[in-house]
Each structure stands twice: as structure tokens, then as C-alpha cells.
Amino acid sequence: MITSKQRAYLRGMANSIEPIFQIGKGGITDAIINQLSNALEARELIKVHVLENAYLDVKQACNETASRLGAEPVQAIGSKFVLYRESKDKKKIELPKK
């Protein structure tokens, strides 16, 4: 569980990154979950775009993917959301102390 200060720090970092995945009308499939998991392991912080033709609300998509990945939802705004999960091997982001 991350604190609000850590979440704010991650939101600031997420401003400069582009979405690397899109969720469309197919919804959240196992293949997308596997790709997101690999991306989180490599990058720790990712941004995902939910397309208009997806049958999911952005916050629903954020919460569902976060729970399936064991990740922390950082932000869900507009049609995008940001997830964070600490990498096991390639730790890059140093969060502020609790």
C-alpha cells in the first residue's frame, strides 16, 4: 500500500510518459494482463489508454487490472489510468519514505 505522498510523486512521474497499452472492445483479457505484468516488471510505472469503444469505465478498468496484477492504482483520469508495481529484479523508482 502506498501513501498519498508516494502516489503524488508517482503521478508527477506519470505526466511525462505516454500510454503503452490500449484496452478496446475486447476488454481486459489474459493476454493483456500478461503483457501489462511484463511491462510493470520492466518499467514499474505504466500508463494505459481505455478506448471509447471499450465497454468499461476507466476507473473500473483501472481497479480490475490493478487487482489482477497485484499493482497499485495511481491515477485514473479522462480515458487513461496509471499503475505502479515494484519490480522484483529491476528496481528503478525510489519512492519517498513513508
C-alpha positions in Angstrom: 0.0 0.0 0.0 1.4 3.4 -1.0 0.8 6.6 0.8 -0.8 9.7 -0.7 2.7 11.4 -0.8 4.1 8.5 -2.7 1.0 8.5 -5.0 1.5 12.2 -5.7 5.2 11.5 -6.5 4.2 8.8 -9.0 1.5 11.0 -10.6 4.2 13.6 -11.2 6.4 11.0 -12.9 3.5 9.7 -15.0 2.8 13.1 -16.5 5.8 12.7 -18.9 5.1 9.1 -20.0 2.9 8.0 -22.9 0.4 5.2 -22.8 2.0 2.0 -23.9 -1.2 -0.2 -23.9 -4.8 0.3 -25.1 -7.9 -1.5 -23.9 -10.5 -1.8 -26.5 -13.8 -3.5 -27.0 -12.3 -6.9 -26.2 -11.9 -5.7 -22.6 -9.3 -7.0 -20.2 -8.1 -10.4 -21.4 -5.5 -12.7 -20.0 -3.2 -11.7 -22.9 -3.4 -8.1 -21.9 -2.8 -8.9 -18.2 0.3 -10.9 -19.2 1.7 -8.0 -21.3 0.9 -5.5 -18.6 2.6 -7.7 -16.0 5.8 -7.9 -18.2 5.7 -4.1 -18.7 5.3 -3.5 -15.0 8.3 -5.7 -14.2 10.4 -3.8 -16.7 9.2 -0.2 -16.1 7.4 -0.3 -12.7 5.1 2.6 -13.8 2.9 2.4 -16.9 0.0 4.3 -18.4 -2.9 2.6 -20.2 -5.4 4.2 -22.5 -9.0 2.9 -22.5 -10.6 3.4 -25.9 -14.1 4.8 -26.3 -15.5 1.5 -27.8 -14.5 -0.4 -24.7 -17.4 -1.4 -22.5 -15.6 -0.4 -19.4 -15.4 2.7 -17.3 -11.8 3.9 -16.8 -12.0 3.5 -13.0 -13.4 0.0 -13.4 -10.7 -0.9 -15.8 -8.0 0.5 -13.5 -9.3 -1.3 -10.4 -9.7 -4.6 -12.2 -6.3 -4.6 -13.8 -4.7 -3.5 -10.6 -6.3 -6.3 -8.6 -5.4 -8.9 -11.2 -1.8 -7.7 -11.4 -1.2 -7.1 -7.7 -0.4 -3.5 -8.6 -1.2 -0.1 -7.1 -3.7 2.2 -9.0 -2.0 5.6 -9.1 -4.4 7.7 -11.1 -7.5 7.3 -13.3 -8.3 10.4 -15.3 -10.1 11.0 -18.6 -9.5 7.9 -20.7 -6.2 6.9 -19.2 -5.0 5.3 -16.0 -1.6 4.7 -14.3 -0.4 1.6 -12.5 2.6 1.0 -10.3 4.2 -2.2 -9.1 7.6 -2.5 -7.6 9.9 -4.7 -9.8 11.5 -7.8 -8.3 14.7 -7.6 -10.2 15.0 -4.2 -12.0 14.0 -1.7 -9.3 14.3 1.8 -10.9 11.9 4.0 -8.9 12.8 5.1 -5.4 9.6 6.2 -3.6 9.7 8.8 -0.8 9.8 7.4 2.7 6.5 6.7 4.4 
